[in-house]
Structure formats: C-alpha cells, structure tokens
Amino acid sequence: MKKCKRVGRGIAAGQGKTAGRGTKGQKARSGGSLPLYFEGGQLPLVRKLPFARGVGFRDPWRVQFTPVNLERLAGFQEGAEITPKALIEAGIIKRADELVVILGRGELKWPLRVKAHRFSASARAKIEAAGGVVEELSWRRGGYRTR
C-alpha cells in the first residue's frame, strides 16, 4: 500500500513551506479549489452553449402541427366529415387541442369533407380532385397550446 504524502511538515520533509502549491494565487490558498468548468472569470463554455447556434434553442412562439397524411383518411366512409374530433375517435391523433395539418401522401378514392387547421397544397388539390370539400379551421386565436 502506498503511503500518503504528508505535506507542509518543514523543509527537511521535502514538501514544506508551500507544500507543492506554488506561490500565491487562488489555488495556493486554503479553500481555493475551483470548479472544473472555471475559465479564469470569462463566461464558461457550459454557460455559452444555450446561445450557440442551433444548440438547445427552443422558439417559445413555435406552433406545432400534428401531420396527418391522406392515406390515413382512406379508412373513412364516402362523404364522411373528418374533423379533429373524428380523427381522435379513429385513433389517428391523441388530443383535442392538437393542431392538425393534412399532408398529400397517398390517394383518395371517394369524396370527403375534411376540416383541419392547415392543408398542404397537394393535399388540398387531391381532396378537391376526388370531389371532396376542404375547410380550414381557425387556430390563431387562443385555446390552442404551443409546444
């Protein structure tokens, strides 16, 4: 077992006087230990990171839409009215306060009346080409949460 080094026991001991701490400065004093991230008083990297481009930034005003593709609407009957409430009952979306955007992947074989908060241009064209109706729901005024 290695013996521990006994410092500050006089000149003859080999680790007397400054006890291996050098002379002066914060690290030479008792209780002068520094945190690992200390950078001499400049703003440490760990405190800069949230401001670095693309790292950890979250836009507090971003509005999150839940995407639903046309292929998911194929299970509804001809002429059915598709609303966010109907999408919840079908298990396509989870919550009533979700904002829904209809996207154009997939095809529609029969007309549907689709009510959602937003539509992609291709989804709108495909719904109307199948003889369906597109209705955009209001979402900009209160009642909807942002993530």
CORVEN-V609309 format. One record per helix or strand of 3 or more residues. SS is the DSSP state (A for helix, B for strand). FROM is the first residue (numbers start at 1). TO is the last residue. If there is no record, write none. Layout:
# CORVEN-V609309
ss = [SS/SS]
from = [FROM/FROM]
to = [TO/TO]
This chain:
# CORVEN-V609309
ss = [A/A/A/B/A/A/B/B/A/B]
from = [11/26/45/65/70/84/99/113/121/133]
to = [13/28/51/69/75/89/103/116/129/136]
